[in-house]
Amino acid sequence: MAHSDQAASVNAEYRQQLLQLARADQQIRDDALKHYTPQQLQSDPGAARALALQIHASQQQNQQKLSALMGQYGFPDTTVAGDDGAHAGFLIAQHAADRTFRDAFLQGIEAAADKGRYSKEDLALFVDRNRVLSGRPQLYGTQHKSDGSLFDVEQPEQLQQRRAKMGLPPDVAGQ
């Protein structure tokens, strides 16, 4: 689909609501970084727990809003929500704590990506994050531990081929 054709079919209201949700999702993290250093959070378990609860509550609220928007407008792929709107939906969904929701969203991403309506890079990131959160090895090497090393990778000898298929660069820091 030509870019101008895509722009004509994008639901501007849906796109705007997704972008607003993503900004709120990122703002709570940005605010946390302004108020706490990682060292402060490590040395103050009470503050770390309070912050984690605040972020979790925000994630639940954002997931509920995204779910309601999807019920109203459909899955936020690039034809409906534009490139940035689709990415905003991805950002919100990847932070969802509800595995059932993440699994359903992943099915939507896979279907949209098969039709060229979703970023393959976002698909790879979502697959890996979902697998890591589920205790399974990642496929594309996009998820790193706090020390910079990669979480386990399934069949690491095939990692570069899988990354190439998704349009990801061959180098993986922390490998």
Backbone hydrogen bonds, N-H to C=O, Kabsch-Sander energy under -0.5 kcal/mol:
donor,donor_aa,acceptor,acceptor_aa,energy
6,Q,2,A,-2.6
7,A,3,H,-2.7
8,A,4,S,-1.7
9,S,5,D,-1.2
9,S,6,Q,-0.6
10,V,6,Q,-1.1
11,N,80,V,-3.3
12,A,10,V,-1.0
15,R,11,N,-2.8
16,Q,12,A,-2.5
17,Q,13,E,-2.3
18,L,14,Y,-2.4
19,L,15,R,-2.6
20,Q,16,Q,-2.3
21,L,17,Q,-2.2
22,A,18,L,-2.5
23,R,19,L,-2.2
24,A,20,Q,-2.1
25,D,21,L,-2.4
26,Q,22,A,-2.4
27,Q,23,R,-2.5
28,I,24,A,-1.5
29,R,25,D,-0.7
30,D,26,Q,-2.6
31,D,27,Q,-3.0
32,A,28,I,-1.6
33,L,29,R,-2.0
34,K,30,D,-1.5
35,H,31,D,-1.5
36,Y,32,A,-2.3
41,L,37,T,-2.1
42,Q,38,P,-2.1
43,S,39,Q,-2.0
44,D,40,Q,-1.2
48,A,44,D,-2.3
49,R,45,P,-2.5
50,A,46,G,-2.3
51,L,47,A,-2.5
52,A,48,A,-2.5
53,L,49,R,-2.6
54,Q,50,A,-2.1
55,I,51,L,-2.7
56,H,52,A,-2.7
57,A,53,L,-2.4
58,S,54,Q,-2.1
59,Q,55,I,-2.6
60,Q,56,H,-2.4
61,Q,57,A,-2.3
62,N,58,S,-2.7
63,Q,59,Q,-2.5
64,Q,60,Q,-2.3
65,K,61,Q,-2.2
66,L,62,N,-2.8
67,S,63,Q,-2.8
68,A,64,Q,-2.2
69,L,65,K,-2.5
70,M,66,L,-2.7
71,G,67,S,-2.0
72,Q,68,A,-1.6
73,Y,69,L,-3.3
74,G,70,M,-2.1
77,D,75,F,-2.1
78,T,117,R,-2.7
81,A,77,D,-3.0
82,G,78,T,-1.2
85,G,81,A,-0.8
86,A,82,G,-2.6
87,H,83,D,-2.1
88,A,84,D,-2.1
89,G,85,G,-2.2
90,F,86,A,-2.1
91,L,87,H,-2.5
92,I,88,A,-2.0
93,A,89,G,-2.7
94,Q,90,F,-2.7
95,H,91,L,-0.8
95,H,92,I,-0.7
96,A,93,A,-1.3
99,R,97,A,-0.7
102,R,98,D,-2.4
103,D,99,R,-3.0
104,A,100,T,-2.2
105,F,101,F,-2.7
106,L,102,R,-2.6
107,Q,103,D,-1.8
108,G,104,A,-1.7
109,I,105,F,-2.5
110,E,106,L,-2.8
111,A,107,Q,-2.3
112,A,108,G,-2.4
113,A,109,I,-3.2
114,D,110,E,-2.1
115,K,111,A,-0.8
115,K,112,A,-0.7
116,G,113,A,-1.6
117,R,112,A,-3.1
123,L,119,S,-2.1
124,A,120,K,-2.6
125,L,121,E,-2.5
126,F,122,D,-2.6
127,V,123,L,-2.8
128,D,124,A,-2.5
129,R,125,L,-2.6
130,N,126,F,-2.7
131,R,127,V,-2.5
132,V,128,D,-2.9
133,L,129,R,-2.7
134,S,130,N,-1.1
135,G,132,V,-1.7
136,R,131,R,-3.2
138,Q,152,D,-2.6
144,H,142,T,-0.5
145,K,149,S,-3.7
148,G,145,K,-2.2
150,L,174,G,-1.3
151,F,143,Q,-2.1
154,E,138,Q,-3.1
158,Q,155,Q,-2.5
159,L,156,P,-1.4
162,R,158,Q,-2.1
163,R,159,L,-2.7
164,A,160,Q,-2.4
165,K,161,Q,-2.1
166,M,162,R,-1.1
166,M,163,R,-0.5
167,G,164,A,-1.4
168,L,163,R,-2.7
173,A,171,D,-0.5
175,Q,172,V,-1.3
